[in-house]
């Protein structure tokens, strides 16, 4: 069956935060072998070629919003910078799809590199103190799963959300890539001097080792996800004092490391 999408059927939309996010297009939908033509919401994707200090650094495939936070967060989680003032210049050319970054000569940080993410050695001495009740864990994941209008519309984004101990929203970032979503949150923390050491990360996707490494780099003591961890993410969380909670949904969850933070 051939589908023809007319110009009036395609429209760039905005998500609940006023960001360009998805388009409408005609699709052919099959339901129990019966077909129909309908409008569907499709998430947007862009590519940026990044240059760091005059040298090609990386190509970023990402959602087309919060790109500045993404770039800064990626530099921070990889250990290329440790502070916001180590960035001398950052230019984003949306038309050309390029990002140019210049950093100071002393930019960088020390620590253990895990999957291209820097984990500070100091995080191994993280204190373990009660932070949440079991009911509060369930409430936090319900907040995450109910709060992403863009995910419910398109099914195409991951969310990385920082909340305080009372459950109040501090920052919420979304992207087609789960690593990108967390790097955006990291970039926002760097730009705003936010301290994550007493905050909680709500994360929508699976939790492999590189996600826990980013959470450690940002400073989160607790990570809650409806997805599954891996053996290596559990090991890394245990070593660096992070409470890792997975399969959190419908009032149930698994605590894999440092259960003392759950009252």
Buried (B, 14 or more C-beta within 10 A) or exposed (E): EEEEBEEEEEEEBEBEEEBBBBBBBBBEEEEEEEEEEEEBBBBBEBEBBBBBBEEEBBEBEBBBBBBBBBBBBBBBBBBBBBEBEBBEEBEBEEEEEBBBBBBEEEBBBEBBEBBEBBBBEEBEEBEBEEBBEEEBBBBBBBBBBEBBEBBEBBEBBBBBBBBEEEEEEBBBBBBBBBBBBBBBBBBBBBBEEBEBEEBBBBBBBBBBBBBBBBBBBBBBBBBBBBBEBBEBBBBBBBBBBBBBBBBBBEEEBEBBBBEEBBE
